[in-house]
Amino acid sequence: MTRVLVVSIAILLLGVFSANSQNQTQPAEHKTFMGTQLCSNCHLDIYKTFSKSAHGIGKDPRTPEGKEGCENCHGAGSEHAISAGGKGVGDLIVFSAKGDIQKQNEVCLNCHNQGAVSLWHSNIHESKKLACVSCHKIHSTNTHLLTAATETDTCGGCHQDIVAQVQRTSHHPLREAKINCSDCHNAHGTTTEKLISANSINEKCYECHAEKRGPFLWEHPPARENCLNCHQPHGSSHESLLNARLPYLCQRCHSNSAHAGVLYAFPPGVNPDTVYSQRLLGLLPLSQMDYRSCSNCHVNVHGSNHPSGMFWHR
């Protein structure tokens, strides 16, 4: 009798233990997708813009609306709906530049992982912990879903120094909207410096300035090496986007004594036979500020095929 009672208690305890183990290992109820229409009941203003955006094209199976709608990016909304809503309720993903940047970006990169975005993880913007929503608004109807009205305004929000350069007299036509930042840069990542969307800075410049490419019989080494040796690409206070006024730009490499920096132009009333010696003695001022300087004769500074030789003449 005692033996039977002990066995019965053991079986009962084993059953209780097994039940507890099953309760502990049993997975929680999965969240379910509720559909975009249910989301629109509370978020009607967002739904209206979303339905007009590139993400809201329902007939395209590549878009969020063509898949699970709002929940394709924000996560299944069953718990959110049952709890009567609230920001972050139901563990929905909220896209904000102040939130979990990595988690948000992973959602975007699930779809946007090819082409221009394929190098995002080697991008300085990624290393600076920028969120995709820092530049893009997922419900926006702007071109490329930008947060600002134009691409230049979006980039200018952070790159204020470039905005100031574009306001200078000589500038690339960014403020006239004839070109955009993305014509030269790929903000999502490149293998070249400054996010240039070409193999090199010169190759990018040659896309528009093909006449400077060459090959030339007589090459100008600084121009061949890097256009930025002489030019400021966004804007300059000097002609032709130059880094400095002529002849001072040329004199950064070339000696400013004798012919290399002195113009053959004579002030009124000066004897041409003595002007050269008087300048060397400091009796006459130099005239670099009054004329075009080096480029008056050496016009083809990027390179020349002229038979006169290696001096880049007309």
QUINOR-V779490 format. One line per field, one symbol per residue. ss: DSSP state (~ for helix, > for strand, _ for the rest). phi: phi as a letter, one per 40 degrees, with the letter a starting at -180 (. if undefined). psi: psi as a letter, one per 20 degrees, with the letter a starting at -180 (. if undefined). Layout:
ss=???
phi=???
psi=???
This chain:
ss=_~~~~~~~~~~~~~~~~~~~~~~~~__________~~~~~~~_~~~~~~~~~_~~~______________~~~~___~~~~~__________________~~~~~~~~~_____~~~__~~~_~~~~____~~~_>______~~~>____~~~~~~___~~~~~~~___>>_________~~~_>_______~~~>____~~~~~~___~~~_____>>_~~~~~_~~~_>___>>__~~~>_______~~~_____~~~______________~~~~~~_______~~~__~~~~______>>__________
phi=.ccccccccccccccccccccccccccccccbcbgccccccbbccccccccccccbcccbcccdccbbgdccbcgdbccccccgghcgcgfccbcacbccccccccccccbcbbgcccbdcbccccccgccdccbbbcbcbcdffccbcbccccccdbccccdcccccdcacccccgcbbdccbbbcchacbcffccacacccccccbbccccgcbcbccdccccadccbbbcciacbdffccaccccccccbcdcbfcdbbccbbcdgccdcbcccccccgcbccbccbbcgdccbccccciabccchcbfcc
psi=ghghgggghghghhggghghghhhipqqpqqqpiqhhhhihhlgghhghghirhijnhioiirghiejchihhirpjghgghjkaqpipjkqppoqiibngggghhggihgnjrchihkhikqhhghjkpqhihhqoijqjrpkkqhrhrgghghihhmhhhghhhirgoqqlgiikhrrhihhqoiiprjrqkkplrhrgghghihhmhiigbqqgoqoghhhgphihhqohhqqiqqkkqhrqqjhghihhqqjqchhipqmppqpjpohhihghhghijhqqqkhiiribgihhmgmiiqqjpiibkjla.
